[in-house]
Amino acid sequence: MIKPMCDLKGCPSIASKTIELRPLIDQFIDEVSKDNPEANLLCIKRIVSKLLSEESARLFVDMVEEYKSK
């Protein structure tokens, strides 16, 4: 049985429809590395990690605000 991805009533999100972000992130890191060949790869990954954390927090806040408004 396919379980909903969230608990909101009527939400059509299902677990079988996942977004695979890893290839997109890896591709982005590869492209940034090519554009900045002298940059340390670990530094690029740290920056990307920080950006993803910030974006995750922003999405969470948006979700909570929208949930509270309903």
All heavy atoms as TSV, in Angstrom:
chain	resi	resn	atom	element	x	y	z
A	1	MET	N	N	0.831	-1.182	0.000
A	1	MET	CA	C	0.000	0.000	0.000
A	1	MET	C	C	0.878	1.249	0.000
A	1	MET	O	O	1.892	1.322	0.682
A	1	MET	CB	C	-0.891	-0.012	1.245
A	1	MET	CG	C	-1.774	1.178	1.332
A	1	MET	SD	S	-2.906	1.003	2.740
A	1	MET	CE	C	-3.707	2.543	2.602
A	2	ILE	N	N	0.471	2.231	-0.778
A	2	ILE	CA	C	1.220	3.489	-0.870
A	2	ILE	C	C	0.706	4.436	0.198
A	2	ILE	O	O	-0.478	4.722	0.282
A	2	ILE	CB	C	1.070	4.112	-2.268
A	2	ILE	CG1	C	1.633	3.162	-3.326
A	2	ILE	CG2	C	1.759	5.450	-2.327
A	2	ILE	CD1	C	1.398	3.616	-4.737
A	3	LYS	N	N	1.613	4.929	1.039
A	3	LYS	CA	C	1.245	5.829	2.125
A	3	LYS	C	C	1.452	7.277	1.681
A	3	LYS	O	O	2.392	7.573	0.944
A	3	LYS	CB	C	2.094	5.550	3.366
A	3	LYS	CG	C	1.848	4.190	3.966
A	3	LYS	CD	C	2.665	4.023	5.228
A	3	LYS	CE	C	2.385	2.664	5.839
A	3	LYS	NZ	N	3.132	2.467	7.076
A	4	PRO	N	N	0.571	8.177	2.147
A	4	PRO	CA	C	0.762	9.598	1.829
A	4	PRO	C	C	2.078	10.110	2.417
A	4	PRO	O	O	2.527	9.631	3.440
A	4	PRO	CB	C	-0.421	10.283	2.511
A	4	PRO	CG	C	-1.391	9.203	2.804
A	4	PRO	CD	C	-0.600	7.930	2.937
A	5	MET	N	N	2.671	11.103	1.756
A	5	MET	CA	C	3.913	11.702	2.246
A	5	MET	C	C	3.644	12.692	3.365
A	5	MET	O	O	4.536	13.058	4.101
A	5	MET	CB	C	4.664	12.380	1.106
A	5	MET	CG	C	5.208	11.396	0.086
A	5	MET	SD	S	6.079	12.216	-1.246
A	5	MET	CE	C	7.582	12.681	-0.424
A	6	CYS	N	N	2.404	13.131	3.502
A	6	CYS	CA	C	2.089	14.059	4.580
A	6	CYS	C	C	0.743	13.686	5.184
A	6	CYS	O	O	0.019	12.861	4.649
A	6	CYS	CB	C	2.106	15.500	4.087
A	6	CYS	SG	S	0.718	15.929	3.053
A	7	ASP	N	N	0.418	14.329	6.300
A	7	ASP	CA	C	-0.809	14.015	7.029
A	7	ASP	C	C	-1.973	14.942	6.703
A	7	ASP	O	O	-3.033	14.815	7.304
A	7	ASP	CB	C	-0.543	14.074	8.542
A	7	ASP	CG	C	0.470	13.026	8.980
A	7	ASP	OD1	O	0.528	11.954	8.351
A	7	ASP	OD2	O	1.203	13.292	9.948
A	8	LEU	N	N	-1.783	15.880	5.795
A	8	LEU	CA	C	-2.858	16.803	5.486
A	8	LEU	C	C	-3.976	16.084	4.742
A	8	LEU	O	O	-3.722	15.312	3.817
A	8	LEU	CB	C	-2.356	17.970	4.644
A	8	LEU	CG	C	-1.346	18.892	5.307
A	8	LEU	CD1	C	-0.866	19.945	4.309
A	8	LEU	CD2	C	-1.945	19.563	6.518
A	9	LYS	N	N	-5.203	16.336	5.146
A	9	LYS	CA	C	-6.353	15.692	4.503
A	9	LYS	C	C	-6.431	16.109	3.044
A	9	LYS	O	O	-6.284	17.276	2.707
A	9	LYS	CB	C	-7.645	16.077	5.209
A	9	LYS	CG	C	-7.807	15.434	6.552
A	9	LYS	CD	C	-9.154	15.787	7.149
A	9	LYS	CE	C	-9.310	15.097	8.492
A	9	LYS	NZ	N	-10.606	15.404	9.109
A	10	GLY	N	N	-6.632	15.128	2.184
A	10	GLY	CA	C	-6.796	15.401	0.768
A	10	GLY	C	C	-5.514	15.666	0.005
A	10	GLY	O	O	-5.556	15.998	-1.170
A	11	CYS	N	N	-4.375	15.528	0.655
A	11	CYS	CA	C	-3.098	15.771	-0.030
A	11	CYS	C	C	-2.797	14.599	-0.959
A	11	CYS	O	O	-2.781	13.444	-0.525
A	11	CYS	CB	C	-1.973	15.949	0.981
A	11	CYS	SG	S	-0.383	16.297	0.187
A	12	PRO	N	N	-2.552	14.860	-2.244
A	12	PRO	CA	C	-2.304	13.775	-3.187
A	12	PRO	C	C	-0.861	13.263	-3.198
A	12	PRO	O	O	-0.529	12.367	-3.967
A	12	PRO	CB	C	-2.655	14.394	-4.532
A	12	PRO	CG	C	-2.289	15.831	-4.355
A	12	PRO	CD	C	-2.625	16.152	-2.905
A	13	SER	N	N	0.019	13.815	-2.370
A	13	SER	CA	C	1.418	13.387	-2.351
A	13	SER	C	C	1.507	11.938	-1.902
A	13	SER	O	O	0.964	11.561	-0.873
A	13	SER	CB	C	2.236	14.258	-1.392
A	13	SER	OG	O	2.207	15.591	-1.808
A	14	ILE	N	N	2.202	11.121	-2.683
A	14	ILE	CA	C	2.370	9.719	-2.322
A	14	ILE	C	C	3.846	9.365	-2.329
A	14	ILE	O	O	4.644	9.979	-3.023
A	14	ILE	CB	C	1.575	8.784	-3.261
A	14	ILE	CG1	C	1.911	9.057	-4.721
A	14	ILE	CG2	C	0.094	8.910	-3.033
A	14	ILE	CD1	C	1.248	8.116	-5.698
A	15	ALA	N	N	4.205	8.371	-1.528
A	15	ALA	CA	C	5.612	8.020	-1.319
A	15	ALA	C	C	6.302	7.552	-2.595
A	15	ALA	O	O	7.513	7.657	-2.715
A	15	ALA	CB	C	5.729	6.955	-0.242
A	16	SER	N	N	5.554	7.042	-3.562
A	16	SER	CA	C	6.190	6.544	-4.773
A	16	SER	C	C	6.640	7.675	-5.697
A	16	SER	O	O	7.349	7.438	-6.654
A	16	SER	CB	C	5.243	5.618	-5.530
A	16	SER	OG	O	4.116	6.335	-5.979
A	17	LYS	N	N	6.230	8.898	-5.408
A	17	LYS	CA	C	6.600	10.049	-6.235
A	17	LYS	C	C	7.646	10.882	-5.505
A	17	LYS	O	O	7.374	11.973	-5.030
A	17	LYS	CB	C	5.378	10.887	-6.564
A	17	LYS	CG	C	4.387	10.180	-7.454
A	17	LYS	CD	C	3.241	11.082	-7.807
A	17	LYS	CE	C	2.280	10.358	-8.732
A	17	LYS	NZ	N	1.144	11.202	-9.087
A	18	THR	N	N	8.846	10.353	-5.392
A	18	THR	CA	C	9.910	11.055	-4.702
A	18	THR	C	C	10.786	11.807	-5.697
A	18	THR	O	O	10.837	11.474	-6.870
A	18	THR	CB	C	10.789	10.087	-3.892
A	18	THR	OG1	O	11.349	9.120	-4.786
A	18	THR	CG2	C	9.990	9.375	-2.824
A	19	ILE	N	N	11.456	12.807	-5.213
A	19	ILE	CA	C	12.381	13.586	-6.030
A	19	ILE	C	C	13.793	13.166	-5.648
A	19	ILE	O	O	14.166	13.232	-4.484
A	19	ILE	CB	C	12.194	15.094	-5.775
A	19	ILE	CG1	C	10.776	15.519	-6.126
A	19	ILE	CG2	C	13.213	15.900	-6.557
A	19	ILE	CD1	C	10.447	16.937	-5.689
A	20	GLU	N	N	14.553	12.743	-6.617
A	20	GLU	CA	C	15.932	12.330	-6.352
A	20	GLU	C	C	16.830	13.545	-6.549
A	20	GLU	O	O	17.119	13.953	-7.672
A	20	GLU	CB	C	16.332	11.196	-7.299
A	20	GLU	CG	C	17.719	10.657	-7.062
A	20	GLU	CD	C	17.924	10.139	-5.646
A	20	GLU	OE1	O	17.081	9.397	-5.129
A	20	GLU	OE2	O	18.961	10.498	-5.060
A	21	LEU	N	N	17.251	14.139	-5.438
A	21	LEU	CA	C	18.061	15.351	-5.482
A	21	LEU	C	C	19.553	15.076	-5.613
A	21	LEU	O	O	20.291	15.934	-6.097
A	21	LEU	CB	C	17.819	16.192	-4.226
A	21	LEU	CG	C	16.450	16.839	-4.115
A	21	LEU	CD1	C	16.331	17.574	-2.790
A	21	LEU	CD2	C	16.203	17.799	-5.256
A	22	ARG	N	N	20.000	13.911	-5.183
A	22	ARG	CA	C	21.435	13.634	-5.177
A	22	ARG	C	C	22.095	13.857	-6.545
A	22	ARG	O	O	23.141	14.528	-6.618
A	22	ARG	CB	C	21.705	12.221	-4.665
A	22	ARG	CG	C	23.200	11.915	-4.629
A	22	ARG	CD	C	23.480	10.606	-3.984
A	22	ARG	NE	N	23.320	10.799	-2.546
A	22	ARG	CZ	C	23.409	9.834	-1.662
A	22	ARG	NH1	N	23.632	8.614	-2.040
A	22	ARG	NH2	N	23.290	10.078	-0.383
A	23	PRO	N	N	21.527	13.341	-7.648
A	23	PRO	CA	C	22.187	13.587	-8.945
A	23	PRO	C	C	22.244	15.067	-9.308
A	23	PRO	O	O	23.231	15.524	-9.889
A	23	PRO	CB	C	21.322	12.819	-9.942
A	23	PRO	CG	C	20.565	11.822	-9.154
A	23	PRO	CD	C	20.390	12.422	-7.792
A	24	LEU	N	N	21.214	15.828	-8.953
A	24	LEU	CA	C	21.218	17.263	-9.243
A	24	LEU	C	C	22.285	17.983	-8.438
A	24	LEU	O	O	22.996	18.849	-8.960
A	24	LEU	CB	C	19.842	17.861	-8.929
A	24	LEU	CG	C	18.683	17.370	-9.776
A	24	LEU	CD1	C	17.370	17.917	-9.247
A	24	LEU	CD2	C	18.875	17.755	-11.221
A	25	ILE	N	N	22.408	17.614	-7.184
A	25	ILE	CA	C	23.424	18.234	-6.320
A	25	ILE	C	C	24.823	17.873	-6.809
A	25	ILE	O	O	25.696	18.743	-6.910
A	25	ILE	CB	C	23.207	17.817	-4.857
A	25	ILE	CG1	C	21.880	18.380	-4.337
A	25	ILE	CG2	C	24.381	18.271	-3.983
A	25	ILE	CD1	C	21.436	17.800	-3.018
A	26	ASP	N	N	25.044	16.599	-7.133
A	26	ASP	CA	C	26.352	16.168	-7.632
A	26	ASP	C	C	26.706	16.876	-8.933
A	26	ASP	O	O	27.853	17.297	-9.129
A	26	ASP	CB	C	26.372	14.654	-7.836
A	26	ASP	CG	C	26.356	13.882	-6.533
A	26	ASP	OD1	O	26.630	14.489	-5.470
A	26	ASP	OD2	O	26.062	12.663	-6.564
A	27	GLN	N	N	25.724	17.035	-9.826
A	27	GLN	CA	C	25.959	17.725	-11.093
A	27	GLN	C	C	26.315	19.192	-10.843
A	27	GLN	O	O	27.237	19.733	-11.451
A	27	GLN	CB	C	24.725	17.644	-11.984
A	27	GLN	CG	C	24.891	18.344	-13.315
A	27	GLN	CD	C	23.636	18.284	-14.160
A	27	GLN	OE1	O	22.649	17.656	-13.789
A	27	GLN	NE2	N	23.671	18.927	-15.298
A	28	PHE	N	N	25.600	19.819	-9.907
A	28	PHE	CA	C	25.881	21.214	-9.569
A	28	PHE	C	C	27.298	21.361	-9.024
A	28	PHE	O	O	28.046	22.263	-9.435
A	28	PHE	CB	C	24.849	21.721	-8.556
A	28	PHE	CG	C	25.093	23.131	-8.120
A	28	PHE	CD1	C	24.715	24.193	-8.922
A	28	PHE	CD2	C	25.712	23.401	-6.902
A	28	PHE	CE1	C	24.943	25.497	-8.521
A	28	PHE	CE2	C	25.942	24.703	-6.491
A	28	PHE	CZ	C	25.557	25.760	-7.305
A	29	ILE	N	N	27.690	20.478	-8.120
A	29	ILE	CA	C	29.039	20.525	-7.543
A	29	ILE	C	C	30.095	20.316	-8.633
A	29	ILE	O	O	31.109	21.016	-8.659
A	29	ILE	CB	C	29.179	19.491	-6.405
A	29	ILE	CG1	C	28.335	19.926	-5.207
A	29	ILE	CG2	C	30.644	19.308	-6.003
A	29	ILE	CD1	C	28.216	18.885	-4.119
A	30	ASP	N	N	29.862	19.376	-9.543
A	30	ASP	CA	C	30.795	19.141	-10.646
A	30	ASP	C	C	30.950	20.385	-11.514
A	30	ASP	O	O	32.061	20.748	-11.908
A	30	ASP	CB	C	30.333	17.960	-11.510
A	30	ASP	CG	C	30.531	16.630	-10.832
A	30	ASP	OD1	O	31.308	16.545	-9.851
A	30	ASP	OD2	O	29.897	15.633	-11.279
A	31	GLU	N	N	29.818	21.039	-11.824
A	31	GLU	CA	C	29.872	22.229	-12.668
A	31	GLU	C	C	30.587	23.381	-11.967
A	31	GLU	O	O	31.373	24.104	-12.583
A	31	GLU	CB	C	28.459	22.639	-13.080
A	31	GLU	CG	C	27.842	21.672	-14.078
A	31	GLU	CD	C	26.397	21.996	-14.400
A	31	GLU	OE1	O	25.904	23.071	-13.989
A	31	GLU	OE2	O	25.753	21.171	-15.074
A	32	VAL	N	N	30.319	23.557	-10.675
A	32	VAL	CA	C	30.999	24.612	-9.919
A	32	VAL	C	C	32.494	24.325	-9.853
A	32	VAL	O	O	33.319	25.235	-9.985
A	32	VAL	CB	C	30.389	24.754	-8.509
A	32	VAL	CG1	C	31.231	25.663	-7.635
A	32	VAL	CG2	C	28.959	25.267	-8.590
A	33	SER	N	N	32.855	23.054	-9.684
A	33	SER	CA	C	34.275	22.668	-9.638
A	33	SER	C	C	34.969	22.970	-10.961
A	33	SER	O	O	36.114	23.426	-10.981
A	33	SER	CB	C	34.407	21.183	-9.319
A	33	SER	OG	O	33.907	20.904	-8.046
A	34	LYS	N	N	34.278	22.718	-12.065
A	34	LYS	CA	C	34.860	22.996	-13.385
A	34	LYS	C	C	35.023	24.500	-13.603
A	34	LYS	O	O	35.994	24.933	-14.209
A	34	LYS	CB	C	33.987	22.400	-14.484
A	34	LYS	CG	C	34.061	20.889	-14.543
A	34	LYS	CD	C	33.109	20.338	-15.581
A	34	LYS	CE	C	33.084	18.816	-15.507
A	34	LYS	NZ	N	32.061	18.231	-16.389
A	35	ASP	N	N	34.038	25.273	-13.115
A	35	ASP	CA	C	34.110	26.728	-13.266
A	35	ASP	C	C	35.154	27.352	-12.345
A	35	ASP	O	O	35.617	28.470	-12.590
A	35	ASP	CB	C	32.752	27.368	-12.983
A	35	ASP	CG	C	31.708	27.028	-14.037
A	35	ASP	OD1	O	32.083	26.585	-15.137
A	35	ASP	OD2	O	30.505	27.201	-13.744
A	36	ASN	N	N	35.485	26.655	-11.256
A	36	ASN	CA	C	36.458	27.142	-10.273
A	36	ASN	C	C	37.499	26.058	-9.997
A	36	ASN	O	O	37.546	25.496	-8.897
A	36	ASN	CB	C	35.737	27.502	-8.965
A	36	ASN	CG	C	34.689	28.555	-9.171
A	36	ASN	OD1	O	35.015	29.714	-9.337
A	36	ASN	ND2	N	33.431	28.153	-9.165
A	37	PRO	N	N	38.352	25.746	-10.975
A	37	PRO	CA	C	39.273	24.615	-10.831
A	37	PRO	C	C	40.273	24.755	-9.684
A	37	PRO	O	O	40.775	23.750	-9.187
A	37	PRO	CB	C	39.992	24.555	-12.181
A	37	PRO	CG	C	39.825	25.903	-12.779
A	37	PRO	CD	C	38.533	26.443	-12.240
A	38	GLU	N	N	40.529	25.973	-9.236
A	38	GLU	CA	C	41.481	26.148	-8.150
A	38	GLU	C	C	40.829	26.049	-6.773
A	38	GLU	O	O	41.528	25.989	-5.760
A	38	GLU	CB	C	42.198	27.495	-8.301
A	38	GLU	CG	C	43.067	27.553	-9.562
A	38	GLU	CD	C	43.748	28.885	-9.728
A	38	GLU	OE1	O	43.811	29.671	-8.763
A	38	GLU	OE2	O	44.232	29.153	-10.834
A	39	ALA	N	N	39.498	26.006	-6.734
A	39	ALA	CA	C	38.784	25.935	-5.458
A	39	ALA	C	C	38.886	24.524	-4.881
A	39	ALA	O	O	38.901	23.531	-5.612
A	39	ALA	CB	C	37.328	26.302	-5.650
A	40	ASN	N	N	38.965	24.456	-3.568
A	40	ASN	CA	C	39.014	23.177	-2.872
A	40	ASN	C	C	37.621	22.537	-2.939
A	40	ASN	O	O	36.623	23.159	-2.580
A	40	ASN	CB	C	39.429	23.416	-1.424
A	40	ASN	CG	C	39.612	22.133	-0.658
A	40	ASN	OD1	O	38.920	21.154	-0.868
A	40	ASN	ND2	N	40.567	22.163	0.252
A	41	LEU	N	N	37.549	21.286	-3.375
A	41	LEU	CA	C	36.281	20.586	-3.519
A	41	LEU	C	C	35.532	20.500	-2.196
A	41	LEU	O	O	34.306	20.625	-2.145
A	41	LEU	CB	C	36.508	19.182	-4.097
A	41	LEU	CG	C	35.257	18.364	-4.392
A	41	LEU	CD1	C	34.352	19.075	-5.394
A	41	LEU	CD2	C	35.638	16.983	-4.907
A	42	LEU	N	N	36.260	20.315	-1.095
A	42	LEU	CA	C	35.602	20.255	0.212
A	42	LEU	C	C	34.957	21.591	0.574
A	42	LEU	O	O	33.883	21.618	1.192
A	42	LEU	CB	C	36.600	19.834	1.290
A	42	LEU	CG	C	37.131	18.402	1.180
A	42	LEU	CD1	C	38.162	18.146	2.264
A	42	LEU	CD2	C	35.998	17.402	1.270
A	43	CYS	N	N	35.571	22.682	0.190
A	43	CYS	CA	C	34.983	23.993	0.443
A	43	CYS	C	C	33.700	24.174	-0.366
A	43	CYS	O	O	32.708	24.695	0.145
A	43	CYS	CB	C	35.966	25.106	0.097
A	43	CYS	SG	S	37.352	25.210	1.236
A	44	ILE	N	N	33.723	23.744	-1.607
A	44	ILE	CA	C	32.525	23.834	-2.455
A	44	ILE	C	C	31.399	23.013	-1.840
A	44	ILE	O	O	30.263	23.481	-1.743
A	44	ILE	CB	C	32.835	23.365	-3.890
A	44	ILE	CG1	C	33.797	24.347	-4.564
A	44	ILE	CG2	C	31.546	23.217	-4.706
A	44	ILE	CD1	C	34.330	23.893	-5.901
A	45	LYS	N	N	31.713	21.814	-1.375
A	45	LYS	CA	C	30.688	20.960	-0.770
A	45	LYS	C	C	30.156	21.580	0.521
A	45	LYS	O	O	28.962	21.495	0.805
A	45	LYS	CB	C	31.243	19.565	-0.508
A	45	LYS	CG	C	31.447	18.772	-1.782
A	45	LYS	CD	C	31.959	17.380	-1.489
A	45	LYS	CE	C	32.110	16.575	-2.782
A	45	LYS	NZ	N	32.538	15.206	-2.523
A	46	ARG	N	N	31.020	22.205	1.290
A	46	ARG	CA	C	30.586	22.857	2.529
A	46	ARG	C	C	29.647	24.011	2.223
A	46	ARG	O	O	28.618	24.191	2.883
A	46	ARG	CB	C	31.799	23.358	3.321
A	46	ARG	CG	C	31.435	23.994	4.648
A	46	ARG	CD	C	32.668	24.402	5.435
A	46	ARG	NE	N	33.615	25.203	4.686
A	46	ARG	CZ	C	33.526	26.528	4.529
A	46	ARG	NH1	N	32.547	27.189	5.069
A	46	ARG	NH2	N	34.435	27.181	3.845
A	47	ILE	N	N	29.977	24.793	1.201
A	47	ILE	CA	C	29.125	25.916	0.805
A	47	ILE	C	C	27.766	25.410	0.319
A	47	ILE	O	O	26.720	25.933	0.696
A	47	ILE	CB	C	29.821	26.771	-0.275
A	47	ILE	CG1	C	31.034	27.478	0.331
A	47	ILE	CG2	C	28.857	27.761	-0.907
A	47	ILE	CD1	C	31.975	28.079	-0.686
A	48	VAL	N	N	27.772	24.377	-0.512
A	48	VAL	CA	C	26.520	23.796	-1.014
A	48	VAL	C	C	25.703	23.248	0.147
A	48	VAL	O	O	24.480	23.431	0.205
A	48	VAL	CB	C	26.804	22.712	-2.087
A	48	VAL	CG1	C	25.540	21.939	-2.431
A	48	VAL	CG2	C	27.396	23.345	-3.332
A	49	SER	N	N	26.356	22.588	1.087
A	49	SER	CA	C	25.667	22.048	2.252
A	49	SER	C	C	24.997	23.165	3.051
A	49	SER	O	O	23.838	23.039	3.484
A	49	SER	CB	C	26.654	21.287	3.133
A	49	SER	OG	O	26.032	20.859	4.307
A	50	LYS	N	N	25.701	24.264	3.238
A	50	LYS	CA	C	25.141	25.399	3.976
A	50	LYS	C	C	23.947	25.977	3.226
A	50	LYS	O	O	22.913	26.289	3.838
A	50	LYS	CB	C	26.214	26.470	4.181
A	50	LYS	CG	C	25.736	27.651	4.969
A	50	LYS	CD	C	26.840	28.663	5.193
A	50	LYS	CE	C	26.286	29.854	5.949
A	50	LYS	NZ	N	27.245	30.924	6.083
A	51	LEU	N	N	24.070	26.124	1.915
A	51	LEU	CA	C	22.962	26.650	1.112
A	51	LEU	C	C	21.737	25.745	1.188
A	51	LEU	O	O	20.604	26.220	1.312
A	51	LEU	CB	C	23.395	26.836	-0.341
A	51	LEU	CG	C	24.429	27.920	-0.598
A	51	LEU	CD1	C	24.923	27.849	-2.034
A	51	LEU	CD2	C	23.852	29.288	-0.284
A	52	LEU	N	N	21.966	24.432	1.133
A	52	LEU	CA	C	20.851	23.488	1.223
A	52	LEU	C	C	20.191	23.542	2.602
A	52	LEU	O	O	18.966	23.449	2.710
A	52	LEU	CB	C	21.319	22.070	0.906
A	52	LEU	CG	C	21.666	21.802	-0.557
A	52	LEU	CD1	C	22.342	20.448	-0.697
A	52	LEU	CD2	C	20.434	21.885	-1.430
A	53	SER	N	N	20.990	23.703	3.648
A	53	SER	CA	C	20.438	23.822	4.999
A	53	SER	C	C	19.572	25.066	5.124
A	53	SER	O	O	18.473	25.022	5.693
A	53	SER	CB	C	21.553	23.871	6.043
A	53	SER	OG	O	22.252	22.669	6.064
A	54	GLU	N	N	20.049	26.173	4.582
A	54	GLU	CA	C	19.291	27.416	4.631
A	54	GLU	C	C	17.994	27.291	3.843
A	54	GLU	O	O	16.940	27.747	4.288
A	54	GLU	CB	C	20.131	28.573	4.100
A	54	GLU	CG	C	21.288	28.953	5.007
A	54	GLU	CD	C	22.232	29.962	4.389
A	54	GLU	OE1	O	21.994	30.395	3.237
A	54	GLU	OE2	O	23.208	30.329	5.055
A	55	GLU	N	N	18.064	26.669	2.688
A	55	GLU	CA	C	16.872	26.490	1.860
A	55	GLU	C	C	15.878	25.550	2.534
A	55	GLU	O	O	14.669	25.773	2.502
A	55	GLU	CB	C	17.253	25.966	0.468
A	55	GLU	CG	C	16.119	25.942	-0.510
A	55	GLU	CD	C	15.550	27.317	-0.842
A	55	GLU	OE1	O	16.194	28.348	-0.563
A	55	GLU	OE2	O	14.431	27.364	-1.379
A	56	SER	N	N	16.380	24.517	3.174
A	56	SER	CA	C	15.519	23.589	3.905
A	56	SER	C	C	14.796	24.314	5.031
A	56	SER	O	O	13.585	24.120	5.234
A	56	SER	CB	C	16.362	22.442	4.462
A	56	SER	OG	O	15.571	21.581	5.233
A	57	ALA	N	N	15.494	25.161	5.744
A	57	ALA	CA	C	14.886	25.924	6.835
A	57	ALA	C	C	13.820	26.876	6.292
A	57	ALA	O	O	12.739	27.010	6.867
A	57	ALA	CB	C	15.954	26.694	7.600
A	58	ARG	N	N	14.107	27.513	5.181
A	58	ARG	CA	C	13.142	28.428	4.574
A	58	ARG	C	C	11.876	27.682	4.165
A	58	ARG	O	O	10.752	28.132	4.424
A	58	ARG	CB	C	13.745	29.128	3.354
A	58	ARG	CG	C	12.800	30.146	2.708
A	58	ARG	CD	C	13.282	30.581	1.327
A	58	ARG	NE	N	13.266	29.515	0.360
A	58	ARG	CZ	C	12.166	29.102	-0.287
A	58	ARG	NH1	N	10.995	29.621	-0.038
A	58	ARG	NH2	N	12.251	28.140	-1.196
A	59	LEU	N	N	12.036	26.515	3.544
A	59	LEU	CA	C	10.883	25.720	3.135
A	59	LEU	C	C	10.068	25.267	4.333
A	59	LEU	O	O	8.838	25.253	4.302
A	59	LEU	CB	C	11.336	24.510	2.317
A	59	LEU	CG	C	11.877	24.808	0.925
A	59	LEU	CD1	C	12.489	23.554	0.322
A	59	LEU	CD2	C	10.795	25.357	0.039
A	60	PHE	N	N	10.751	24.909	5.421
A	60	PHE	CA	C	10.055	24.481	6.628
A	60	PHE	C	C	9.232	25.625	7.211
A	60	PHE	O	O	8.067	25.441	7.584
A	60	PHE	CB	C	11.046	23.939	7.658
A	60	PHE	CG	C	10.386	23.440	8.907
A	60	PHE	CD1	C	9.764	22.203	8.921
A	60	PHE	CD2	C	10.369	24.213	10.050
A	60	PHE	CE1	C	9.138	21.736	10.068
A	60	PHE	CE2	C	9.752	23.758	11.200
A	60	PHE	CZ	C	9.130	22.517	11.212
A	61	VAL	N	N	9.811	26.814	7.273
A	61	VAL	CA	C	9.092	27.981	7.793
A	61	VAL	C	C	7.878	28.279	6.914
A	61	VAL	O	O	6.779	28.536	7.417
A	61	VAL	CB	C	10.025	29.207	7.901
A	61	VAL	CG1	C	9.233	30.482	8.167
A	61	VAL	CG2	C	11.064	28.986	8.979
A	62	ASP	N	N	8.057	28.230	5.597
A	62	ASP	CA	C	6.937	28.443	4.680
A	62	ASP	C	C	5.829	27.432	4.933
A	62	ASP	O	O	4.649	27.775	4.943
A	62	ASP	CB	C	7.392	28.347	3.219
A	62	ASP	CG	C	8.239	29.521	2.771
A	62	ASP	OD1	O	8.315	30.526	3.506
A	62	ASP	OD2	O	8.810	29.420	1.677
A	63	MET	N	N	6.214	26.176	5.134
A	63	MET	CA	C	5.246	25.118	5.363
A	63	MET	C	C	4.476	25.365	6.656
A	63	MET	O	O	3.246	25.254	6.694
A	63	MET	CB	C	5.941	23.753	5.427
A	63	MET	CG	C	5.022	22.592	5.694
A	63	MET	SD	S	5.908	21.096	6.159
A	63	MET	CE	C	6.529	21.557	7.770
A	64	VAL	N	N	5.189	25.707	7.736
A	64	VAL	CA	C	4.542	25.951	9.030
A	64	VAL	C	C	3.601	27.156	8.932
A	64	VAL	O	O	2.467	27.095	9.427
A	64	VAL	CB	C	5.595	26.157	10.141
A	64	VAL	CG1	C	4.960	26.647	11.414
A	64	VAL	CG2	C	6.351	24.863	10.388
A	65	GLU	N	N	4.025	28.219	8.294
A	65	GLU	CA	C	3.175	29.407	8.150
A	65	GLU	C	C	1.912	29.080	7.360
A	65	GLU	O	O	0.825	29.529	7.706
A	65	GLU	CB	C	3.952	30.536	7.503
A	65	GLU	CG	C	4.993	31.159	8.415
A	65	GLU	CD	C	5.825	32.222	7.747
A	65	GLU	OE1	O	5.717	32.403	6.512
A	65	GLU	OE2	O	6.600	32.883	8.460
A	66	GLU	N	N	2.058	28.319	6.284
A	66	GLU	CA	C	0.896	27.940	5.487
A	66	GLU	C	C	-0.027	27.033	6.274
A	66	GLU	O	O	-1.247	27.161	6.220
A	66	GLU	CB	C	1.340	27.255	4.190
A	66	GLU	CG	C	0.200	27.038	3.225
A	66	GLU	CD	C	0.674	26.581	1.865
A	66	GLU	OE1	O	1.799	26.918	1.460
A	66	GLU	OE2	O	-0.109	25.862	1.213
A	67	TYR	N	N	0.543	26.111	7.035
A	67	TYR	CA	C	-0.257	25.188	7.863
A	67	TYR	C	C	-1.043	25.958	8.922
A	67	TYR	O	O	-2.216	25.687	9.154
A	67	TYR	CB	C	0.657	24.148	8.516
A	67	TYR	CG	C	-0.084	23.127	9.346
A	67	TYR	CD1	C	-0.775	22.082	8.737
A	67	TYR	CD2	C	-0.092	23.213	10.726
A	67	TYR	CE1	C	-1.460	21.147	9.492
A	67	TYR	CE2	C	-0.777	22.279	11.501
A	67	TYR	CZ	C	-1.453	21.254	10.869
A	67	TYR	OH	O	-2.144	20.337	11.615
A	68	LYS	N	N	-0.400	26.953	9.542
A	68	LYS	CA	C	-1.064	27.746	10.574
A	68	LYS	C	C	-2.199	28.600	9.993
A	68	LYS	O	O	-3.167	28.891	10.680
A	68	LYS	CB	C	-0.059	28.660	11.284
A	68	LYS	CG	C	0.845	27.934	12.246
A	68	LYS	CD	C	1.772	28.906	12.933
A	68	LYS	CE	C	2.658	28.232	13.943
A	68	LYS	NZ	N	3.572	29.186	14.603
A	69	SER	N	N	-2.051	29.016	8.731
A	69	SER	CA	C	-3.067	29.864	8.123
A	69	SER	C	C	-4.328	29.094	7.742
A	69	SER	O	O	-5.360	29.693	7.465
A	69	SER	CB	C	-2.497	30.578	6.885
A	69	SER	OG	O	-2.301	29.646	5.831
A	70	LYS	N	N	-4.266	27.778	7.753
A	70	LYS	CA	C	-5.444	26.968	7.373
A	70	LYS	C	C	-6.252	26.557	8.550
A	70	LYS	O	O	-5.977	26.489	9.630
A	70	LYS	CB	C	-5.005	25.735	6.586
A	70	LYS	CG	C	-4.477	26.122	5.236
A	70	LYS	CD	C	-4.190	24.915	4.408
A	70	LYS	CE	C	-3.699	25.403	3.045
A	70	LYS	NZ	N	-3.568	24.362	2.095
